[in-house]
């Protein structure tokens, strides 16, 4: 190994474990925050959402009338 690499490794080993844990915990929290972002809650374009796009929600209110034709309308009439 070259001396620069050895010095770098020794510097890493000398860092107390608590500092390493705190630094990695902060990095994990930052990465989780990035994963939680989508086009709805950030400035990302919708094309950046990938396959995790939320299901579309209808903006229309549901009607009060039942669907279908008039009751007892019968079938087609031939005259």
SVG drawing of the C-alpha trace seen along z (x, -y; Angstrom):
<svg xmlns="http://www.w3.org/2000/svg" viewBox="-96 -23 100 29">
<polyline fill="none" stroke="black" stroke-width="0.4" points="0.0,0.0 1.1,-3.5 1.7,-5.8 -1.2,-8.2 -3.7,-5.3 -2.3,-4.0 -2.6,-7.5 -6.2,-7.8 -7.1,-4.4 -5.5,-5.2 -7.4,-8.5 -10.6,-6.6 -9.8,-4.1 -9.0,-6.8 -12.5,-8.5 -14.5,-7.4 -17.4,-5.1 -20.0,-7.5 -19.0,-10.1 -19.3,-7.5 -22.7,-6.4 -23.9,-10.0 -22.6,-10.8 -24.2,-7.6 -27.5,-8.2 -27.7,-11.7 -26.9,-10.4 -29.5,-7.7 -32.1,-10.3 -31.2,-12.5 -31.5,-9.6 -34.9,-8.6 -36.1,-12.2 -35.0,-12.1 -36.9,-8.8 -40.1,-10.2 -40.2,-13.1 -42.4,-12.8 -43.8,-15.3 -46.7,-16.0 -44.6,-17.3 -41.5,-18.7 -40.4,-20.5 -39.7,-17.3 -41.4,-16.8 -44.0,-14.0 -41.8,-12.1 -39.3,-11.7 -41.8,-9.7 -41.0,-6.5 -43.2,-3.5 -44.3,-4.8 -46.9,-7.2 -49.9,-7.6 -53.3,-6.3 -55.3,-9.1 -58.0,-10.6 -61.2,-11.9 -62.0,-15.6 -65.7,-15.1 -68.3,-14.6 -70.3,-11.4 -73.8,-11.9 -77.0,-11.5 -78.9,-9.6 -78.7,-5.9 -76.9,-4.9 -78.8,-3.3 -81.9,-4.0 -85.5,-4.6 -87.2,-1.9 -89.6,0.3 -88.4,-1.2 -88.4,2.3 -86.4,3.3 -86.3,1.9 -89.6,1.3 -90.2,2.1 -93.1,0.3"/>
</svg>
